[in-house]
Amino acid sequence: MSRTLLVYAECRGGQLRQVALETLSAARILSKNGDLIRILLVGPNIAEAASAFLPYGVDTIYTIEHDDLEHYSPDAYMAAVQAALHEAQPDVVLFGHTAIGRDLAPLTAAALNAGQISDITAIEINDGEASFTRPLYAGKVFEKRTFQSGPWVVTIRPNNIAAAAPVPSDGDPSIVDIPYPAPSLRSVVKNVVRKTTGQIDLAEAKIVISGGRGVKSADGFKPLEDLADLLGGAVGASRGACDAGYCDYALQIGQTGKVVTPEIYIACGISGAIQHLAGMSQSRVIIAINKDPEAPIFKVADYGIVGDLFDIVPLLMEEFRKVLA
Ligand code: FAD
């Protein structure tokens, strides 16, 4: 029997987020011959993001546009998702494991009376059965889960499953505009003030340059920002650096901060406390710069540089500049 997989394609300010294509990739892994993959985009000014899915071989692209959806609010967004669930009748709903996805997924699971598996880093299909890998205890162990019955709701951790690429297809998918049900909202978000350093979203960055208490001051972050600019990465921080007032808490990575899984994580002057490792230990390549050769960060690092970060970071800049030229 064919199934319908509904991918929530997250946008910010009308721009498609990278995790949307990773979530589509997860849907492709799960889909069997004859299954339908449908896309859902919610928010104002999403027409361009919606048409970006035309070459991806999907069945239908649903859009729900309304001014109420400019800023995320659970009431407004869930009303939109409910309308899409009604239209699409999905067997599987996929979200990115982002702040929005983490909020909407359990609401969706409750609405569908579905099971949910969250924060998936890998999907395996064995004899037609899907099993989902997710980290536990801050990445110390991994568990594999399967669903006993449908419908399914899943969230996909950013930067773990390769983004979907366009595929040749027989015909264009239809773009269907679903009317926003306009519920009476219990609260309205008027404005969102973002506290980020650069253009690149820390949670989705492929390269993260992170500073700890060893950076010693707000000015000490400047070489890290320069390195991030050079490499097209984002700047992060330990809580030690945030607590010391060197940077904003929006940059904090760890158990009580953001979880990042970039291709390259460069930890500068960070000791490697367990709470910090909880937010970055799944990074593909970890490079640690620390003047203490006994610092615990070296236990998780793929490459360790023992030295003063204020000497090492400029040297790295020099070398990267040569390579990039
Ligand atoms: P430190 O531990 O002080 O380490 C600084 C490091 O810099 C040292 O290893 C030192 O050798 C090195 N250094 C100094 N100068 C230089 C230099 N010039 N060049 C190179 N190296 C240098 N922490 C987080 O990061 N994220 C969290 O989400 C988080 N959540 C927490 C939740 C709870 C409930 C608790 C109790 C703690 C949490 N912490 C978290 C705090 C955590 O335990 C550590 O205190 C914190 O990570 C330490 O930050 P740090 O490594 O920057 O500082």
Residues whose N, C-alpha, C, O or C-beta is under 5 A from the ligand:
A	BS01	FAD	G212 R213 G214 A237 S238 R239 G240 A241 I253 G254 Q255 T256 G257 G269 I270 S271 G272 A273 Q275 H276 I289 N290 K291 D292 A295 G307 D308 L309 F310
